[in-house]
Amino acid sequence: MSLVSRTSWEQKKKFEEVANNTTLDSIGQELNSEDKHNSDNLKRKKRRREHAASSGEKDSKVEQEKEMKRLESFLFGTIYSPLDFGKEVSEDREEEGLAEPLFIVNKSTNNEIESYVEELNEEREPLSDDGGDREEMDSAQPAPPMKMLTGNQIVVHEEELNKEKKPAWIDEEENMTKVDIMKVPRLRKLRKEAGEGLISGTDYVSRLRAQHSRLNPGTEWAHIDRKSERVHDSDNESDDESGITVAPGYERIVSDDILRSNDELVVKDRVKLLPGLLEYSRLMDANGEEPSNGPINSIQFHRNGQLLLTAGLDRRLRFFQVDGKRNTKVQSIFIEDCPIHKASFLPDGSQVILSGRRKFFYSVDLVKASVDKIGPLTGREEKSLEVFEVSNDSSIIAFIGNEGYILLVSTRTKELIGTLKMNGSARSLAFADGGQRLLSSGGDGHVYHWDLRTRTCIHKAVDEGCLAGSSLCTSPDSSLFAAGSTSGIVNIYKEDEFLGGKRKPLKTIESLSTQIDCLKFNPDAQILALCSRMKKNSLRLVHVPSFNIFSNWPPPRSSLQYPRCLDFSPGGGFMAVGNATGKVLLYKLHHYQKA
C-alpha cells in the first residue's frame, strides 16, 4: 500500500471514531435529561400528596377547635368570638345561640353606633323560622335590656350595673367575738350610750368604719354611686350672642357683668345641718406650741381660714397657722404696757386692732409689720377702751365709752369721727347690714338700732325678760340677732320683725344661769354659740333652724374649764375655744368640708 493511500485510510478511521463518540454523548445526554425530568415529576407528586394530607389534618383540627369553641361559648358565653364594631352579626352566630357582648366601645361617631345597635337589636329578635333550640334558649335566658349612651361611652347591661358588690370573704368569728370598748380609753369614743361596754365584733367593725369615714371624708368624685352628670346639648348650654355658659339660677346676670360680681357661678348643693347630735372631733390645741401664761381673752380666725390670733392678759399677741395637726406658731408680739382684753382682725385682713383697760389702743399692720400706739382720743376722757367692734366694711371701729357713749373711730386715720349716746350704760355692740347699722345694748335692758349714715337712733325696744344686756351678735346676713343678758337668758330675734314692732323673740334660750359674755353665729348661721366666763363648761351650741341645743355638747368626757371666748373659721370647719388656763381648744365640725 502506498504512503498516500495509507494516510487517507487512517484519517477516515479517525473521522468515524469521532462521529461515533459524538453520537453516544448526545444519546447519553438525552437519557440523562429524561431521567431528571421524571424524577422532578415524582417529587412534585409526592409534595402534593404530602400537602394534601397536611391540609386535611389542619382542616380537621380547625373543625375540632371550632366545635370546642362553639360548645364552650354555648356554656360560658362569647369568650372567643366577641362582636367587632362595624361588622354585621352573621346568621351562623344567631343559629349557634351566642349571646351578645357585655359592652361595646364606641370609637366612632354617634350616628354609626346608633345604627349598629339598631341592627344588633333587630337581629336579636326571635325569628319564626328558627328551630326549637333557639326558642328554648331565648325563653331560658332572656336577653337583658341595653342602655344607649352618647359620646365615647360604654353600652352596658343594666342588670350588671345594678348588682351589688358582695364581700369576697366573711369572717364567721366576728359574730362570736365580744369587744369591751370601756377597757381601752381610745375606744370609748365608739360608744353610743354612756354605760355601753361589750359589743359584738360585727358592730365593732361597723363603728370603726363609721369613725374612719367621719375623720377622713373622701372626695366626691371618687364615689361610684355619685350622681351622674347631666349631658346637655352644646347649643343649649352657651349663650347665643357671647357663647358664655351661665349656671342655672344665674341667667339674670348679664354676660358683661360676670367678672364684675363676686357671686358664685357654680351652684352647689348645701346639706342642712341636722339637730340632735353634732358630729365633731377634738384636734390638737391651736396654741399647743406656745400656750398663754394667762387667761385667753380674745381669739379670731383670719379671713383665709388658716391664720388664728390669740391674745390675753400675758400681753402677748400670737399668730398660729391652723391645720389641725401641727398648728405651727407664726409670730408673737409682746405689748409691754397693755394687758390685752380684746383683739380683732379688720375684715379685710390687713390690720389687727387690740386694746385693754387703757386710754389708748394699738394697731398692728400685718403688711408693713409695724405696731402703732394710738390715743388718747381727742376730746375724750375714757380710761378704758377694752370693748370695741369693727364694721364689716373695715371703715369704722366702735368703742364703748363712759356714760352710755359710743365712740366711732376711722380705721384709716385712727381719729374720732363721731359719737352716739345711749340712755343707760353701753355694754355690747354689733354691726349689721355690711357696716351701715349698729346695734347696742346696756344697763337699761333696751336694744338700740343706729343708722351710721345719719348717726341717729332709728329704733329702740326692750329686750324681753332682760334687766341688763351683756352681749349682742348678728347673723352674717343680718336677718337674725341674738341678745344675751346678765341673768343668762339669750333671746333670738328676727330683725325685720323686731324693727316692725314685734317684741316677741323667736326663741328664748335658758340653758345657762350666769352672765352671757360671748355670742357667736357660725358662717352659715346654723349654729349659735353662747358662753359664760363665770362657770365651768358653760358653753352651749344651739341648732338655729330648730332652736334646739345639741345634746352632745359640751363634750361629756373632757372639760372646757372656764371658757372665755370662741370663734368659727370662715368655712365653718373649725371651732376654737379659749379658756382661763391659757389654752385654745380646737374642734373639727365634720358637717363642714372647708376650714
C-alpha positions as CSV (number, residue, x, y, z in Angstrom):
1,M,0.0,0.0,0.0
2,S,1.3,3.3,-0.9
3,L,2.0,6.0,1.6
4,V,-0.8,8.3,0.3
5,S,-3.5,5.7,0.4
6,R,-2.4,4.6,3.9
7,T,-2.7,8.2,5.2
8,S,-6.2,8.7,3.8
9,W,-7.3,5.4,5.4
10,E,-6.1,6.5,8.8
11,Q,-7.8,9.8,8.5
12,K,-11.1,8.1,7.5
13,K,-10.9,5.8,10.6
14,K,-10.3,8.7,12.9
15,F,-13.3,10.5,11.5
16,E,-15.5,7.5,12.0
17,E,-14.4,7.2,15.7
18,V,-15.1,10.9,16.3
19,A,-18.6,10.6,14.8
20,N,-19.4,7.6,16.9
21,N,-18.3,9.3,20.1
22,T,-20.4,12.3,19.3
23,T,-23.5,10.2,18.8
24,L,-23.0,8.4,22.0
25,D,-22.6,11.6,24.0
26,S,-25.7,13.1,22.6
27,I,-27.7,10.0,23.3
28,G,-26.4,9.9,26.9
29,Q,-27.3,13.5,27.5
30,E,-30.8,12.9,26.2
31,L,-31.2,9.9,28.5
32,N,-29.9,11.9,31.5
33,S,-32.3,14.8,30.9
34,E,-35.2,12.4,30.6
35,D,-34.4,10.7,33.8
36,K,-34.1,14.1,35.6
37,H,-37.5,15.2,34.3
38,N,-39.1,12.0,35.5
39,S,-37.6,12.4,39.0
40,D,-38.8,16.0,39.2
41,N,-42.3,14.9,38.4
42,L,-42.2,12.3,41.1
43,K,-41.0,14.8,43.7
44,R,-43.8,17.2,42.7
45,K,-46.4,14.5,43.1
46,K,-45.0,13.5,46.4
47,R,-45.2,17.0,47.7
48,R,-48.7,17.4,46.5
49,R,-49.7,14.2,48.3
50,E,-47.9,15.4,51.5
51,H,-49.5,18.9,51.3
52,A,-53.0,17.4,50.7
53,A,-52.5,15.1,53.8
54,S,-51.3,18.0,56.0
55,S,-54.1,20.3,54.8
56,G,-56.6,17.6,55.6
57,E,-55.2,17.3,59.1
58,K,-55.2,21.0,59.6
59,D,-58.8,21.3,58.4
60,S,-59.8,18.5,60.8
61,K,-58.0,20.3,63.7
62,V,-59.7,23.6,62.8
63,E,-63.1,21.9,62.7
64,Q,-62.4,20.3,66.1
65,E,-61.3,23.7,67.6
66,K,-64.4,25.4,66.2
67,E,-66.6,22.7,67.6
68,M,-64.9,23.1,71.0
69,K,-65.2,26.8,71.0
70,R,-68.8,26.6,69.9
71,L,-69.6,24.3,72.9
72,E,-67.6,26.5,75.3
73,S,-69.4,29.6,74.0
74,F,-72.8,27.9,74.4
75,L,-71.9,27.1,78.0
76,F,-69.9,30.1,79.2
77,G,-70.8,32.9,76.8
78,T,-69.0,34.5,73.9
79,I,-65.4,34.4,75.1
80,Y,-63.7,33.6,71.8
81,S,-65.8,35.5,69.2
82,P,-66.8,38.9,70.6
83,L,-68.6,41.4,68.4
84,D,-66.4,43.6,66.3
85,F,-67.6,47.2,65.7
86,G,-68.6,47.8,62.1
87,K,-69.3,44.1,61.2
88,E,-72.8,42.6,61.0
89,V,-73.8,39.7,63.1
90,S,-73.9,36.6,60.9
91,E,-76.7,34.1,60.7
92,D,-74.4,31.4,62.0
93,R,-73.9,33.2,65.3
94,E,-77.7,33.5,65.7
95,E,-78.2,29.9,64.9
96,E,-75.4,28.9,67.3
97,G,-77.1,30.8,70.1
98,L,-74.2,33.1,71.1
99,A,-75.2,35.9,73.4
100,E,-74.2,39.5,72.6
101,P,-71.1,41.0,74.4
102,L,-71.3,42.7,77.8
103,F,-70.1,46.0,76.4
104,I,-69.3,47.8,73.1
105,V,-66.6,50.5,73.0
106,N,-67.7,53.4,70.8
107,K,-64.7,54.7,68.9
108,S,-66.6,56.4,66.1
109,T,-69.4,58.9,65.6
110,N,-72.7,58.7,67.4
111,N,-74.7,58.0,64.2
112,E,-72.7,54.9,63.4
113,I,-73.0,53.4,66.9
114,E,-76.8,54.1,66.9
115,S,-77.3,52.3,63.6
116,Y,-75.1,49.5,64.7
117,V,-77.0,49.0,67.9
118,E,-80.3,49.1,66.0
119,E,-79.1,46.4,63.6
120,L,-77.9,44.3,66.5
121,N,-81.3,44.6,68.3
122,E,-83.1,43.7,65.1
123,E,-81.1,40.6,64.6
124,R,-81.6,39.6,68.3
125,E,-85.4,39.4,67.8
126,P,-86.6,35.8,67.6
127,L,-87.5,34.5,64.1
128,S,-90.4,32.3,63.4
129,D,-88.2,30.1,61.1
130,D,-85.7,29.2,63.9
131,G,-85.5,25.8,65.4
132,G,-86.8,24.8,68.7
133,D,-83.4,25.0,70.3
134,R,-83.2,28.7,69.6
135,E,-86.6,29.3,71.1
136,E,-85.8,27.3,74.2
137,M,-82.6,29.2,74.8
138,D,-84.3,32.6,74.4
139,S,-87.0,31.6,76.9
140,A,-84.5,30.2,79.4
141,Q,-82.1,33.2,79.2
142,P,-83.9,36.4,78.2
143,A,-81.5,39.0,76.9
144,P,-81.2,41.9,79.3
145,P,-82.2,45.4,78.1
146,M,-79.4,47.6,76.7
147,K,-78.9,51.2,77.6
148,M,-77.6,53.5,74.9
149,L,-75.4,56.4,76.0
150,T,-74.0,59.2,73.8
151,G,-70.4,60.1,73.2
152,N,-67.3,58.0,73.8
153,Q,-69.1,56.0,76.5
154,I,-69.9,52.3,77.0
155,V,-73.1,50.3,76.4
156,V,-73.6,48.0,79.3
157,H,-76.4,45.8,80.6
158,E,-78.5,47.5,83.3
159,E,-78.6,44.3,85.3
160,E,-74.8,44.2,85.6
161,L,-74.8,47.8,86.9
162,N,-77.5,47.1,89.5
163,K,-75.7,44.2,91.0
164,E,-74.3,45.0,94.4
165,K,-70.8,44.0,95.2
166,K,-70.6,41.1,97.6
167,P,-67.7,40.7,100.1
168,A,-65.1,38.3,98.9
169,W,-64.7,36.8,102.4
170,I,-66.8,36.8,105.6
171,D,-65.3,36.1,108.9
172,E,-67.7,33.8,110.8
173,E,-66.0,34.5,114.1
174,E,-67.0,38.2,114.1
175,N,-70.4,37.5,115.4
176,M,-69.0,35.3,118.1
177,T,-66.3,37.8,119.3
178,K,-67.1,40.3,122.0
179,V,-65.2,43.6,122.4
180,D,-65.1,45.7,125.6
181,I,-64.8,49.3,124.5
182,M,-64.7,50.5,128.1
183,K,-61.3,49.0,128.9
184,V,-59.3,50.8,126.2
185,P,-59.5,54.6,126.5
186,R,-59.2,55.3,122.8
187,L,-62.2,53.0,122.0
188,R,-64.5,54.9,124.3
189,K,-65.3,57.3,121.6
190,L,-67.2,54.5,119.8
191,R,-69.8,54.3,122.5
192,K,-73.4,55.3,121.6
193,E,-74.5,55.3,125.2
194,A,-72.7,56.3,128.4
195,G,-72.9,52.9,130.0
196,E,-72.2,50.8,126.9
197,G,-69.5,48.2,127.3
198,L,-69.5,44.8,125.5
199,I,-70.4,44.9,121.8
200,S,-70.2,42.3,119.1
201,G,-67.4,42.0,116.6
202,T,-69.6,43.0,113.7
203,D,-70.8,46.1,115.5
204,Y,-67.3,46.9,116.5
205,V,-66.1,46.8,112.8
206,S,-69.0,48.9,111.6
207,R,-68.3,51.6,114.2
208,L,-64.7,51.7,113.3
209,R,-65.6,52.2,109.7
210,A,-68.0,54.9,110.6
211,Q,-65.4,56.7,112.8
212,H,-62.8,56.5,110.0
213,S,-65.2,57.9,107.4
214,R,-66.1,60.8,109.8
215,L,-62.4,61.6,110.4
216,N,-61.3,61.1,106.8
217,P,-64.1,62.2,104.4
218,G,-63.5,61.0,100.9
219,T,-63.6,63.1,97.7
220,E,-66.9,63.2,96.0
221,W,-65.5,62.4,92.5
222,A,-64.2,59.1,93.7
223,H,-67.6,57.8,94.8
224,I,-69.0,55.2,92.4
225,D,-72.6,55.9,93.3
226,R,-72.4,59.7,92.9
227,K,-74.9,61.4,90.8
228,S,-74.3,61.2,87.1
229,E,-73.6,64.4,85.3
230,R,-76.3,65.6,83.0
231,V,-75.5,65.8,79.3
232,H,-76.7,68.9,77.6
233,D,-76.6,69.9,74.0
234,S,-73.9,72.4,73.3
235,D,-76.3,74.7,71.5
236,N,-78.5,75.0,74.6
237,E,-75.6,75.4,77.1
238,S,-74.0,78.5,75.6
239,D,-75.3,82.0,75.2
240,D,-76.4,82.8,71.7
241,E,-74.5,86.0,71.5
242,S,-71.4,85.7,73.7
243,G,-71.0,81.9,73.9
244,I,-70.7,82.1,77.7
245,T,-72.1,79.3,79.8
246,V,-74.4,80.5,82.6
247,A,-75.1,78.4,85.7
248,P,-78.8,77.5,86.4
249,G,-80.4,80.2,88.5
250,Y,-77.9,82.9,87.3
251,E,-79.5,83.7,84.0
252,R,-80.2,87.2,85.3
253,I,-76.5,88.0,85.3
254,V,-75.5,89.8,82.1
255,S,-72.5,88.3,80.5
256,D,-70.6,91.6,80.6
257,D,-71.1,91.7,84.4
258,I,-69.9,88.2,85.3
259,L,-66.4,89.4,86.0
260,R,-67.7,92.4,88.0
261,S,-69.6,90.3,90.5
262,N,-68.4,88.0,93.3
263,D,-71.4,85.7,93.0
264,E,-70.7,82.0,92.7
265,L,-71.2,80.8,89.1
266,V,-71.4,77.2,90.2
267,V,-74.3,76.4,92.5
268,K,-73.5,73.7,95.0
269,D,-75.9,71.6,96.9
270,R,-75.8,72.6,100.6
271,V,-77.0,70.0,103.0
272,K,-78.8,71.3,106.1
273,L,-77.3,70.6,109.5
274,L,-79.5,68.2,111.4
275,P,-80.4,68.8,115.1
276,G,-79.8,66.5,118.0
277,L,-76.2,65.3,117.8
278,L,-73.3,67.4,116.5
279,E,-70.5,65.4,114.8
280,Y,-67.2,66.8,115.9
281,S,-63.7,65.7,117.0
282,R,-61.1,67.2,119.2
283,L,-57.8,68.2,117.5
284,M,-54.5,69.4,118.8
285,D,-54.7,72.7,120.7
286,A,-54.5,75.6,118.4
287,N,-51.8,77.2,120.6
288,G,-50.2,73.9,121.6
289,E,-46.7,75.1,120.5
290,E,-46.9,78.1,122.9
291,P,-49.8,78.3,125.3
292,S,-50.5,81.5,127.0
293,N,-49.3,82.3,130.5
294,G,-52.7,83.9,131.4
295,P,-56.3,83.7,130.5
296,I,-57.2,83.9,126.8
297,N,-59.4,86.9,126.3
298,S,-59.7,87.0,122.5
299,I,-59.3,84.6,119.5
300,Q,-60.2,85.1,115.9
301,F,-59.6,83.4,112.5
302,H,-58.2,85.4,109.6
303,R,-60.4,85.6,106.5
304,N,-58.2,82.9,104.8
305,G,-59.2,80.4,107.4
306,Q,-55.5,79.3,108.2
307,L,-54.3,82.1,110.5
308,L,-55.5,82.4,114.1
309,L,-54.7,85.1,116.5
310,T,-54.8,84.7,120.3
311,A,-54.4,87.4,122.9
312,G,-54.7,87.5,126.7
313,L,-53.6,89.0,129.9
314,D,-50.0,87.9,129.4
315,R,-49.6,90.9,127.0
316,R,-48.7,88.7,124.0
317,L,-50.4,88.7,120.6
318,R,-49.7,85.3,118.9
319,F,-50.4,84.1,115.4
320,F,-50.8,80.4,114.6
321,Q,-51.1,78.6,111.3
322,V,-54.0,76.2,112.0
323,D,-54.2,72.9,110.2
324,G,-55.4,70.6,113.0
325,K,-52.2,68.6,113.1
326,R,-49.2,70.8,114.0
327,N,-50.7,74.3,114.4
328,T,-47.4,76.0,113.9
329,K,-46.7,79.3,115.6
330,V,-46.1,82.1,113.1
331,Q,-45.3,85.2,115.2
332,S,-45.5,86.5,118.7
333,I,-45.7,90.2,119.6
334,F,-45.2,91.5,123.1
335,I,-47.2,94.6,124.2
336,E,-45.3,95.9,127.2
337,D,-47.8,98.4,128.7
338,C,-51.2,96.9,127.8
339,P,-52.7,93.6,129.1
340,I,-54.9,92.6,126.1
341,H,-58.7,92.4,126.7
342,K,-59.8,92.4,123.0
343,A,-58.0,91.8,119.7
344,S,-59.6,91.6,116.3
345,F,-58.7,91.5,112.6
346,L,-60.0,94.1,110.3
347,P,-62.4,92.2,108.0
348,D,-60.1,92.9,105.0
349,G,-57.3,91.1,107.0
350,S,-54.7,93.9,106.7
351,Q,-54.5,95.0,110.4
352,V,-55.2,93.9,113.9
353,I,-56.7,96.2,116.5
354,L,-56.1,95.4,120.2
355,S,-57.0,97.2,123.4
356,G,-57.2,96.9,127.1
357,R,-58.0,98.9,130.2
358,R,-56.0,101.8,128.9
359,K,-56.8,105.2,127.4
360,F,-55.1,104.1,124.2
361,F,-55.2,101.2,121.8
362,Y,-52.8,99.5,119.3
363,S,-52.9,98.9,115.6
364,V,-50.7,96.1,114.1
365,D,-50.2,96.4,110.4
366,L,-49.7,92.9,109.0
367,V,-48.5,94.2,105.6
368,K,-45.8,96.6,106.9
369,A,-45.1,94.5,110.0
370,S,-45.4,97.6,112.3
371,V,-47.1,98.3,115.6
372,D,-48.6,101.7,116.3
373,K,-49.9,103.1,119.6
374,I,-52.9,105.3,119.1
375,G,-54.6,107.6,121.7
376,P,-55.9,109.0,123.9
377,L,-58.7,110.1,121.6
378,T,-59.0,113.8,121.2
379,G,-61.7,115.4,123.4
380,R,-62.4,112.2,125.4
381,E,-61.5,111.2,128.9
382,E,-62.3,107.4,128.8
383,K,-59.9,105.4,131.0
384,S,-60.7,102.1,129.2
385,L,-61.2,101.2,125.6
386,E,-61.4,97.4,126.3
387,V,-64.6,96.7,124.4
388,F,-64.9,97.5,120.7
389,E,-66.2,96.1,117.4
390,V,-65.1,96.6,113.8
391,S,-67.5,97.3,111.0
392,N,-68.0,94.7,108.2
393,D,-66.6,97.1,105.6
394,S,-63.4,97.8,107.7
395,S,-64.1,101.5,107.8
396,I,-65.2,102.1,111.4
397,I,-64.1,101.0,114.9
398,A,-66.8,101.5,117.5
399,F,-65.5,101.7,121.1
400,I,-67.7,101.7,124.3
401,G,-67.1,104.8,126.3
402,N,-68.3,106.3,129.5
403,E,-71.9,107.1,130.5
404,G,-73.5,105.4,127.5
405,Y,-71.3,107.0,124.8
406,I,-70.2,105.0,121.7
407,L,-67.1,106.3,120.1
408,L,-66.7,106.0,116.3
409,V,-63.1,105.9,115.1
410,S,-61.9,105.8,111.4
411,T,-59.7,102.8,110.6
412,R,-57.8,104.8,108.0
413,T,-56.9,107.9,110.1
414,K,-57.4,106.3,113.6
415,E,-59.1,109.5,114.6
416,L,-62.5,110.1,116.3
417,I,-65.1,110.9,113.7
418,G,-68.3,110.8,115.8
419,T,-70.2,109.7,118.9
420,L,-73.5,108.1,119.7
421,K,-75.3,108.4,123.1
422,M,-77.5,105.8,124.9
423,N,-79.8,106.5,127.8
424,G,-78.1,103.9,130.0
425,S,-74.6,102.5,130.1
426,A,-73.3,100.7,126.9
427,R,-72.0,97.2,127.4
428,S,-72.2,95.4,124.0
429,L,-72.1,96.3,120.3
430,A,-72.7,94.5,116.9
431,F,-72.7,95.7,113.3
432,A,-75.3,94.8,110.7
433,D,-76.1,95.4,107.0
434,G,-72.4,95.5,105.9
435,G,-71.5,98.1,108.5
436,Q,-74.3,100.6,107.8
437,R,-76.2,99.9,111.0
438,L,-75.0,99.4,114.6
439,L,-76.8,97.5,117.4
440,S,-76.1,98.3,121.1
441,S,-77.4,97.2,124.5
442,G,-76.6,98.0,128.0
443,G,-77.8,98.7,131.5
444,D,-81.3,99.8,130.7
445,G,-82.3,96.5,129.1
446,H,-83.0,98.0,125.7
447,V,-81.7,97.2,122.2
448,Y,-80.8,100.2,120.1
449,H,-80.5,100.3,116.3
450,W,-78.3,103.1,114.9
451,D,-78.0,104.3,111.3
452,L,-74.4,105.2,110.8
453,R,-75.0,107.1,107.7
454,T,-77.1,109.7,109.6
455,R,-75.8,108.7,113.1
456,T,-79.2,108.6,114.5
457,C,-81.2,106.0,116.5
458,I,-83.8,104.5,114.2
459,H,-85.3,102.1,116.7
460,K,-85.3,101.3,120.4
461,A,-87.1,98.4,122.1
462,V,-86.9,96.4,125.3
463,D,-85.2,93.0,125.2
464,E,-87.9,90.7,126.7
465,G,-87.0,89.4,130.1
466,C,-83.7,91.4,130.2
467,L,-82.7,93.5,133.1
468,A,-79.3,94.5,131.7
469,G,-77.8,93.5,128.4
470,S,-74.4,91.9,128.3
471,S,-73.7,90.7,124.7
472,L,-75.0,91.1,121.2
473,C,-74.5,89.2,117.9
474,T,-75.9,89.3,114.4
475,S,-76.0,86.6,111.8
476,P,-73.8,87.0,108.7
477,D,-76.8,88.0,106.5
478,S,-78.1,90.3,109.3
479,S,-81.5,88.6,109.2
480,L,-81.2,87.4,112.9
481,F,-79.7,88.8,116.0
482,A,-79.2,87.4,119.5
483,A,-79.2,89.3,122.7
484,G,-77.7,88.0,126.0
485,S,-78.3,89.3,129.5
486,T,-76.7,89.2,132.9
487,S,-79.2,86.6,134.0
488,G,-78.1,84.0,131.5
489,I,-81.1,84.4,129.1
490,V,-80.5,84.6,125.4
491,N,-83.2,85.8,123.1
492,I,-83.1,85.2,119.3
493,Y,-85.0,87.8,117.2
494,K,-85.8,88.2,113.5
495,E,-84.5,91.7,112.8
496,D,-87.2,92.7,110.3
497,E,-90.0,91.7,112.8
498,F,-88.2,93.4,115.7
499,L,-87.9,96.7,113.7
500,G,-91.5,96.3,112.7
501,G,-92.7,96.4,116.3
502,K,-92.9,92.7,117.1
503,R,-91.2,92.3,120.5
504,K,-91.7,88.6,121.0
505,P,-88.4,86.6,120.3
506,L,-88.3,83.6,118.0
507,K,-86.8,81.6,120.8
508,T,-85.6,82.1,124.4
509,I,-82.6,80.0,125.5
510,E,-82.4,79.5,129.2
511,S,-79.7,76.8,129.5
512,L,-77.2,79.0,131.4
513,S,-77.7,80.7,134.7
514,T,-74.8,83.1,134.7
515,Q,-74.0,86.2,132.7
516,I,-73.7,85.7,128.9
517,D,-70.2,87.0,127.9
518,C,-69.9,85.8,124.3
519,L,-72.4,85.1,121.5
520,K,-71.3,84.0,118.0
521,F,-73.1,82.8,114.9
522,N,-71.2,80.4,112.6
523,P,-70.7,81.4,108.9
524,D,-74.0,79.9,107.6
525,A,-76.0,80.9,110.7
526,Q,-77.0,77.2,111.5
527,I,-75.1,77.2,114.9
528,L,-75.2,79.8,117.6
529,A,-72.6,79.5,120.3
530,L,-73.1,81.1,123.8
531,C,-70.8,81.0,126.7
532,S,-70.3,82.5,130.2
533,R,-67.0,83.1,131.9
534,M,-68.3,82.5,135.4
535,K,-68.9,78.8,135.4
536,K,-67.0,75.7,134.2
537,N,-68.1,74.1,130.9
538,S,-70.7,76.9,130.4
539,L,-70.6,76.8,126.6
540,R,-73.7,75.8,124.6
541,L,-74.3,75.3,120.9
542,V,-77.8,75.9,119.5
543,H,-79.1,74.5,116.3
544,V,-80.6,77.7,114.9
545,P,-83.2,76.2,112.4
546,S,-84.9,74.2,115.1
547,F,-83.7,76.3,118.1
548,N,-82.6,73.2,120.0
549,I,-79.4,72.7,121.9
550,F,-77.1,70.0,120.7
551,S,-77.3,67.3,123.4
552,N,-73.7,66.0,123.0
553,W,-72.1,69.4,123.7
554,P,-70.1,70.2,125.8
555,P,-68.0,67.1,125.4
556,P,-69.0,64.6,128.2
557,R,-65.5,63.2,128.7
558,S,-63.5,66.4,128.7
559,S,-63.5,69.7,130.4
560,L,-63.6,73.1,128.8
561,Q,-62.6,74.7,132.1
562,Y,-63.8,78.3,132.1
563,P,-64.5,79.3,128.5
564,R,-63.8,83.0,127.8
565,C,-64.1,83.4,124.0
566,L,-64.7,81.4,120.9
567,D,-64.7,81.8,117.1
568,F,-65.6,79.8,114.0
569,S,-63.4,79.5,110.9
570,P,-64.7,81.2,107.7
571,G,-65.7,77.9,106.2
572,G,-67.2,76.6,109.4
573,G,-65.0,73.6,109.7
574,F,-63.0,74.7,112.8
575,M,-64.2,76.0,116.1
576,A,-61.7,77.4,118.6
577,V,-62.4,78.0,122.3
578,G,-60.1,80.0,124.5
579,N,-60.3,79.3,128.3
580,A,-58.9,80.7,131.5
581,T,-56.0,78.2,131.6
582,G,-54.3,79.8,128.6
583,K,-55.3,77.1,126.1
584,V,-57.1,77.4,122.8
585,L,-59.1,74.2,122.3
586,L,-59.6,73.3,118.6
587,Y,-62.5,71.2,117.3
588,K,-63.3,69.9,113.8
589,L,-67.0,70.1,112.8
590,H,-67.5,67.2,110.4
591,H,-70.6,68.7,108.7
592,Y,-68.4,71.4,107.0
593,Q,-65.8,70.4,104.5
594,K,-63.8,73.6,104.5
595,A,-62.0,75.5,107.2
